[in-house]
Amino acid sequence: MHWTTPAPAPAGPLTASPSLATAYHQDLDDIAPTRYGRWGHDGAEALEGALGALDGGLSVVFNSGMAAISAVLMSLLKPGQVFVVGGDTYYETQQIADQLRERGVHIRVLTDVATQLADAVEGARLVLLESPTNPLMGIHDLRECARLVHDAGALLAVDNSVSSPLGQRPLDLGADLVITSDAKIVGGHNDIILGHVTIRDPELDSTLRNWRHLHGTIPSAFDSWLTQRSIGSLEMRVERQSANAAALTHLLADREEVTHLRWPGWQEDPGYAVASRQMLRGGGLLAFQLPGRAHLHRFLRASRLIIPATSYGGLQTMANDIATWPHIKVPPGYVRISCGCETTTDLTDDVLHALDAAL
Ligand SMILES: Cc1ncc(COP(=O)(O)O)c(C=O)c1O
């Protein structure tokens, strides 16, 4: 892949290395402004090339997913304008919406995207949706949403963190902006905080770059390099995570104590018809209900491979006791599992053993 390996040169390095410089030599005979690390650097630009190719647009990288979301919302919305947001988007995204409300932006929160979007988008400037949603794995028809949003003259932003560009390409489905937390699947090793926005409109590109420049939210050279390096194994990781999620879903579907099972690649998932049209892979995340918190905790304690931890998309399988999260109303015992890259039979053997032990 050209973005993870430098151009070949005799005895030159095979792998890219981070350049940590934040100041650059200036050509005194050239009136062009010199470079500075907060405005841009080689690592960020190389990463943007790779992410832009994956998403199919122009990428702007930020030092977290939240910095990317804030840049979109804060730079595009002015007092008096209307912002429509899915009530099932990441809860910190909704906290930014609360801050925008205090600054005079009109916020419309959708409790049911499919039935409310057509009316809510009237007069709006921007709509932000997530699909699949974190943590409940809900699915929205992004092509249909883009049609409604554009008919109303608004812009559609999609938070694609749960899929990554290899699971879904929202710009191809009609979205104007795609936002991704790369701390999850793209980074994939639970050691990077970074995010990006991809757009096709050069004007949006320069708005976001200007925001990042002024607010100082560019990722470091080291994190940019680590992320770029991780992209080299992205497809293999996503393939294995999806295969592991498929295997666990089929195993869990046969268990009496498991209900409300959600995985977008499963034919019996309520979102499957839409997901199979718009997603490239089912992905590594699934969610389901066990009979209560004590049962869930027995299951997690009995497992040797599932690590109770926040975040998702990494090499290790991790689980989240979602009922303990603020702002999310699910019964105790509801769990989101992020499948890692373990050997599939190791994971299924472990989960079967832990389910039996928890009974
Ligand atoms: C769907 C979604 N969007 C955005 C974020 C925020 O990303 P970050 O933690 O990189 O700021 C998260 C983090 O969990 C997320 O799951």
The ligand as an ORCA input file, in Angstrom:
! r2SCAN-3c Opt
* xyz 0 1
  C     -19.887      6.373     17.778
  C     -18.831      7.206     18.431
  N     -18.621      8.454     17.992
  C     -17.679      9.237     18.560
  C     -16.913      8.798     19.615
  C     -15.888      9.715     20.218
  O     -14.634      9.377     19.766
  P     -13.280      9.640     20.614
  O     -13.367      8.808     21.836
  O     -12.193      9.244     19.660
  O     -13.255     11.109     20.916
  C     -17.101      7.508     20.098
  C     -16.303      7.019     21.244
  O     -16.646      6.037     21.880
  C     -18.076      6.691     19.488
  O     -18.293      5.434     19.897
*
